[in-house]
Amino acid sequence: MSTTSQGSVALRRQSQLKIQCYYDLLTERIVHFTLASFRQNDQAASPHILSVCRANDLILRDLGYFVINVFEKLMARGCCFISRLRLDVILSDPTTGQPLQLLDLLRGKALLDRPVLMGASGKLPVRLVAVKLPEQVAAKRRRERKNNRDKRLVYNARTKFLLGYEIFVTNVDEEQLDSSQVLSAYGLRWRIEILFKAYSDALTTEPLSILKLMQWFALFIPTLLLAKIVKKPSGSSDVHARYPNTAPMKSGPDSILSLAPIP
């Protein structure tokens, strides 16, 4: 397998597979599934969503799939998205066209919700939503970033400050989802991430034979989700009632808010 599915050079692994999967949360079914080499990064797989998305889909994207060109194509197809913001992306003011600095926008604020233009060309209109994290959570994120072995990840005064916030971009307007609902909707991803982490840890406890690997895929593929899609419901939808075990974005016992239908 090392000739077709090469593994991590840094970890000296001969062969690794990466799963790319899209899951419809409302119908509870996989709508796209592929296996690829570990060396194919998530950005290269980002355009795969275009083969399955439909108008009025709400797509929840992990940061690894952040590609502005793909966001543009999703908007052209009438799709909605919520994604974490890549911190090196250029933002500008929709009225003046002048560059915006995240530090200036966030300093002294616990919540930010405003329109911006995204990208070097400054042509993609999106909504910037940011919420300040509890200090304990922010401190943990900063420690992890500072100690990360990936030297490509910058850690400086700017990054340290921004790691104190969860920052998103979306093309869903405020009448459809307010800022708290944007956070709660994106929080739907975390139940899947936790399950994926649990299964991943279980796989590393002992060497796997091909038979065991096939059995594991047959049992757990439906929850190996690296990107997800929330489809438009036919009417109002109470997300928490449908998914009672979903973990909200913020800490604490709060429930997921109702997700307004996307017209």
Buried (B, 14 or more C-beta within 10 A) or exposed (E): EEEEBBBEEEEEEEBBBBBBBBBBBBEEEBBBBEEBBBEBEBEEBBEBBEEEBEEBBBBBBBEBBBBBEBBBBBBEEEBBBBBBBBBEBBBBBEEEEEEBEBEEBBEEEEEBBEEBBBBEEBEBEBBBBBBBBEEEBBEEBBEEBEEEEEEEEEBEEEBBBBBBBBBBBBBBEBEBBBBBBBBBBBBBBEBBEEBBEEBEEEBEEEEEEEEEEEEBEEEBBEBBBBBBBBBBBEEEBEBBEBBEEBBBBBEEEEEBBBBBBBE
